[in-house]
Amino acid sequence: MSHHRITGVFSAAATPLTADNAPDLGLFTDHCRRLLAEGCHGVALLGTTGEANSFSGSERRAILEAALEAGIPADKLLPGTGVVAIPETIELTRHALSLGVTKVVMLPPFYYKGVSDDGLFAAYSQVLEKVADTRLQVILYHIPQVSGVPLSISLIGRLIAAFPETVVGVKESAGDFNNMQAIIAAYPGFSVLAGADPLLLPLLKAGGAGCITATSNLVADSLRTVYDHVHDERRAGEVEAAQARINAYRTLSNSYVQIPTIKAMVGLKTGNPAWKRTRAPLMPLSDTDYAALAESYANLS
């Protein structure tokens, strides 16, 4: 996996909120430290699990700045910078670079549906040409079940060809293993990162680069075990057991609305009920669902 530009276990970090619904920067930076201590190679903040598109540009900048001010190394951070408006994507990407953060995860403009590959290529090209920074490394973000805007294999190839030193990976969150395999086959050395935890082990065996996943908020140690020892036949049983643990946590988080459930599970893990808070339109779990989740979580732990 050393030939990949970006490789490892990255957490799609959840974002805690204060009682007045603002980002809880102290709790968030504590969470980042814990994720790294538990085995994550880095923190992919301000993504889907992080409720990024419910935060303003100024809030997003403050969250990234807080992580750096708390001592999280810039090379461990992968903020999401892709938003609907191209000028804002440029601004958020430049802001990250100004802080020494060179790796970002970038959604396509996602409001208009049914747009062409030409349109998406133009959008990404305008961002990268305006940013014009040789340090920048972009992970494309493919999550069509949420964004409504798929990134085709041919589009990915066009972007690699046009920006070979910048477009270096994709977070494949469609959960389509065949698509992941096809990208790996088409573009050797391009970093394909799983967005679904159950696919980490098969993806690594197929030549993938790692993962950016929600369940890493809970079981980063198990994800790291899979990543580190996937090719060690002597530890195959340990790897399979770690992947089974990952899958069990993922299954439980998917038993209810996923993002509020992930946050509630982080609260159960850390003993801090503040993690139950979400920003509208997402809503916290009901008392009934939370009680059932807590019982199931205790059985997992």
C-alpha angles and dihedrals in degrees: 000000000000092000092068117096092217121027138155145061113315125180120230086218123215118227118229121215135214123235090267091054098254123131108276097227097182094050090044094053090047087054092051091052091049092050092053092045091052093054112278115141088211148343121255098201128183098033133123095293088046091058088235097163090058090061129080123239092256091051091050091051091048092052092052093045091049092055091053094044088053090059101260104149115248091231090059094059127087107178122191109243104166115109136156098271118063094215090055092049088052091048095049092046092049090048091055091049091049087060094049095259106136104170119073137170111227128199117200118245098284111185098084113061129206093032119159129252086246090059093048092046089052092049095051092042093053091052096048095043092050094046090047096177119144091207094065120109117186128202109198114225116225110185105136095164087068105023096039087219116101123201108223123216090244091052090051089052092051091052093048090050093048097042106022096161094045110037098063107149151006133226101219105203099159088092091230107140092185089058091050091052091048092053091048091050094046098046114031112203093021110127112244110189122190117234092192116068097214089063096056097092097045091043093053090049088052093053101269124151104232138275148289103202145161097226090062085079084072111024107025090143092061093046089052091050090055092046096046099044106028092115097041106099091192089064098041092116092052091049093049091049091050091050090049090053090049091050092050092054091045091050091052093048089052092052090083133018099316107225097045087045094051089050092048089050091051086053091052091048094050100032092239115125091192086085090072091075120104133179118247134290083041113068131204118254116275117255090254094051092044092053091050091047092050091053093049092045091053089054090053095047 
